[in-house]
């Protein structure tokens, strides 16, 4: 089998204008970035208001291992399969963060024969949207510290500053830093730190904004700090909201590329689902739905993370209702959820994971059961896609299929899109078409007009399986402050590990009876949600012992080597 980048390099790409023509998008709305990438001019929004809406398909997953479950591969492969079945389909995915690209996971363009192209550009910088967010975010941080240093006209309490700087690199050494060291003119010393760029509230806002005007309004509402008398200080107060939005004038435009089989693919935004809401942009989805019969999008990590936030945050804002959800699982991961095996990124797999082991699947399949239950709570039909590996046996596949249907799945199909492209996803595509036409009664998990603690408890007990929730003193204090400010009517965006249904990554399968600890609650007023931090959740990842970037290089002709 060729490597991902070798497969990508041999694929025949079509000019981006031809990809746009498939969707009847006029060339005048394209802003080309070379031959195969284009941004979509937002002037097109005036042309799509009354256009038909396609079917809306969400791809999510069971609780993943550190290696992932093949969610992006399935999203891309399913899109291609639906096209093969005669449905004009677009893919809508997130832009990768360079932190994981060089850290644990590598690229995020899919893999095998279900990739997006050009994969090296997609994974490395792309059209610069993430860098624009880094610059915009850090400009606000510089203005904030400068305002305190130059007379503090806003009466800001330096100890209340919550706007940390960001960088799109996984670097644990920047989690906690002291700034302002040196001479007096170098600033005033204080403790702060860095988050990864995709955890920035600006990234979340980019994904949730309806247009440039909405983006500007949301940027102005971002709360950076408090005054001495405990009043919020916003970007608008700091007079930096205009400059920040100006830096994002190109980033707000969705990107158009293609899959390896030349299916249109919209790429826009990329917030982490364990920290932020983990979904691509509302703008990209609306555009794709207006020009396609079907769109297939993905939500980050497991259904307890990205999918719950897709339903309760993104759908609430967009007004778009999903027709069907696909939960991706692998035999390997179901075995791992038995708790008998440990999977470490960059280390060889336990050979037992590659041998038939029905008892291990039986012990770990409770995670699939819970994730089917989680998605079904929203009234959306669920299809399970088994991302098949060469070592999976027919007996194992049949066992999972049988149990998935018992758990309430609409259907369960084998997906071989990594090895076979669209041909490996035809059964899955047919199941999606059937499910998308079935009755559904979409509903949110909770109403907005209940107290903060009630919303958190509903998510913790209903989605995660917790017995109860406990709060640190800081968390309790924040709830009182946010309630007094009228922010208690916002949705909740939980920040927790993606490696367990609980807050503890070591708890596999379907943990029960645990107490979910909330150590802090932060407010993203521009994005429009509150985000509790569960357990020891980090907003700046670290690198593993052997980052995948060690295997990457570039030859004298400019060809990228080792990116996958």
CORWO-V92520 format. One record per backbone hydrogen bond with DSSP energy under -1.0 kcal/mol. CO is the residue of the C=O (numbers start at 0). NH is the residue of the N-H. E is the energy in kcal/mol with one decimal. If there is no record, write none. Layout:
BEGIN
CO_NH_E, CO_NH_E
END
This chain:
BEGIN
2_6_-2.5, 3_7_-2.7, 4_8_-2.1, 5_9_-1.2, 14_17_-1.1, 14_18_-1.5, 15_19_-2.3, 16_20_-1.8, 17_21_-1.2, 19_22_-1.2, 19_24_-2.4, 20_23_-1.6, 25_28_-2.1, 26_29_-1.9, 28_40_-3.2, 30_38_-2.4, 34_15_-2.7, 36_32_-3.6, 37_255_-3.5, 38_30_-2.6, 40_43_-1.9, 41_44_-1.8, 42_45_-1.2, 43_46_-2.0, 47_50_-1.4, 54_294_-2.4, 55_322_-3.1, 55_323_-1.2, 56_296_-2.8, 57_325_-3.0, 58_298_-2.1, 59_327_-2.3, 60_302_-2.3, 64_67_-2.1, 69_73_-2.3, 70_74_-2.5, 71_75_-2.5, 72_76_-2.9, 73_77_-3.0, 74_78_-1.7, 75_79_-2.1, 76_80_-2.3, 77_81_-2.7, 78_82_-1.8, 79_83_-2.1, 80_84_-1.6, 81_86_-2.5, 82_85_-1.8, 87_292_-2.7, 87_293_-1.9, 89_295_-2.2, 90_265_-3.5, 92_267_-1.7, 96_100_-1.6, 97_101_-1.8, 99_105_-2.6, 101_548_-1.6, 102_547_-2.7, 108_115_-1.7, 110_113_-2.2, 113_110_-1.9, 114_259_-2.1, 116_257_-1.5, 117_121_-2.5, 118_122_-2.1, 119_123_-1.6, 120_125_-1.3, 123_125_-1.8, 124_127_-2.4, 127_131_-2.1, 128_132_-1.9, 129_133_-2.3, 130_134_-2.6, 131_135_-2.6, 132_136_-2.8, 133_137_-2.6, 134_138_-2.1, 135_139_-1.6, 136_140_-1.6, 137_141_-2.3, 138_142_-2.5, 139_143_-2.3, 140_144_-2.3, 141_145_-2.4, 142_146_-2.2, 143_147_-1.6, 144_148_-2.2, 145_149_-2.9, 146_151_-1.9, 151_154_-1.8, 154_227_-2.3, 156_159_-2.2, 157_160_-1.1, 161_163_-1.2, 164_194_-2.4, 166_168_-1.2, 170_173_-1.9, 171_174_-1.5, 173_193_-2.3, 176_191_-3.2, 178_189_-1.5, 182_185_-1.7, 183_186_-1.5, 189_178_-2.5, 191_176_-2.4, 192_164_-1.5, 194_166_-1.7, 195_198_-2.4, 196_199_-2.3, 199_203_-1.6, 200_204_-2.6, 201_205_-2.5, 202_206_-1.8, 203_207_-1.0, 204_208_-1.5, 206_281_-2.7, 210_214_-2.3, 211_215_-2.6, 212_216_-2.1, 213_217_-2.6, 214_218_-2.6, 215_219_-1.8, 218_221_-1.3, 219_235_-1.8, 221_234_-1.6, 223_161_-2.6, 224_232_-2.9, 225_156_-2.6, 226_229_-1.9, 230_226_-2.4, 232_223_-3.1, 232_224_-1.1, 233_237_-1.8, 234_239_-2.0, 234_240_-1.0, 239_243_-2.5, 240_244_-2.4, 241_245_-2.2, 242_246_-1.5, 244_247_-1.5, 245_248_-1.3, 247_251_-1.8, 249_252_-1.6, 253_39_-2.4, 254_266_-2.6, 255_37_-1.6, 256_264_-1.9, 257_116_-3.4, 258_261_-2.2, 262_258_-1.8, 263_90_-2.5, 264_256_-3.0, 265_92_-2.3, 266_254_-2.2, 267_280_-1.2, 268_94_-2.8, 271_275_-3.0, 277_299_-2.4, 280_284_-1.9, 281_285_-2.8, 282_286_-2.3, 283_287_-2.7, 284_288_-2.9, 285_289_-1.5, 288_53_-1.5, 292_54_-3.4, 293_89_-1.9, 294_56_-2.4, 295_91_-2.6, 296_58_-2.4, 299_305_-1.8, 301_304_-1.6, 302_307_-1.4, 304_308_-1.7, 305_309_-2.4, 306_310_-2.5, 307_311_-2.7, 308_312_-2.2, 308_313_-1.9, 309_314_-2.8, 312_316_-1.8, 313_317_-2.8, 314_318_-2.3, 323_57_-2.3, 324_382_-2.5, 325_59_-3.5, 326_384_-2.6, 327_61_-2.1, 328_386_-3.1, 329_333_-2.2, 330_334_-2.1, 331_335_-2.0, 332_336_-2.0, 334_337_-1.7, 335_338_-1.9, 343_346_-2.1, 349_352_-2.0, 350_353_-1.4, 351_354_-1.4, 356_360_-1.7, 357_361_-2.8, 358_362_-1.8, 359_363_-1.7, 360_364_-2.1, 363_366_-1.7, 364_368_-2.1, 365_369_-2.2, 366_370_-2.2, 367_371_-2.4, 368_372_-2.1, 369_373_-2.5, 370_374_-2.1, 371_375_-2.4, 372_376_-1.4, 374_377_-1.6, 375_378_-2.0, 377_442_-1.7, 378_440_-1.1, 380_324_-2.6, 381_409_-3.3, 382_326_-2.8, 383_412_-2.8, 384_328_-2.4, 385_387_-1.1, 385_414_-3.0, 388_391_-1.7, 392_396_-2.3, 393_397_-2.9, 394_398_-1.9, 395_399_-2.1, 396_400_-2.5, 397_401_-2.3, 398_402_-2.1, 399_403_-2.7, 400_404_-1.9, 401_405_-1.6, 402_406_-1.9, 403_408_-2.1, 404_407_-1.1, 410_383_-2.4, 412_385_-2.9, 414_387_-2.1, 415_419_-2.4, 416_420_-1.8, 417_112_-3.1, 419_422_-1.0, 420_423_-1.4, 421_424_-2.1, 423_415_-2.7, 424_428_-2.7, 425_429_-2.5, 426_430_-2.1, 427_431_-2.3, 428_432_-2.4, 429_433_-2.2, 430_434_-2.7, 431_435_-2.9, 434_437_-1.7, 450_454_-1.9, 451_455_-2.4, 452_456_-2.5, 453_457_-2.3, 454_458_-2.0, 455_459_-2.7, 456_460_-2.9, 457_461_-2.3, 458_462_-1.7, 458_463_-1.5, 459_465_-2.7, 467_515_-2.7, 469_517_-2.9, 471_475_-2.4, 472_476_-2.3, 473_477_-2.4, 474_478_-2.0, 475_479_-1.7, 476_480_-2.1, 477_481_-3.1, 478_482_-2.2, 479_483_-2.1, 480_484_-1.7, 481_486_-2.8, 482_485_-1.2, 486_489_-1.3, 490_529_-2.2, 494_533_-2.8, 503_506_-2.0, 513_466_-3.2, 513_467_-1.1, 515_469_-2.3, 516_534_-1.7, 517_471_-2.4, 519_532_-3.1, 521_530_-3.1, 523_527_-2.2, 523_528_-2.2, 528_523_-2.5, 529_492_-3.2, 530_521_-2.3, 531_494_-2.7, 532_518_-2.2, 533_536_-1.2, 538_195_-2.4, 546_549_-2.1, 547_550_-1.8, 548_551_-1.4, 552_560_-3.0, 554_557_-2.1, 558_554_-2.2, 560_552_-2.1
END
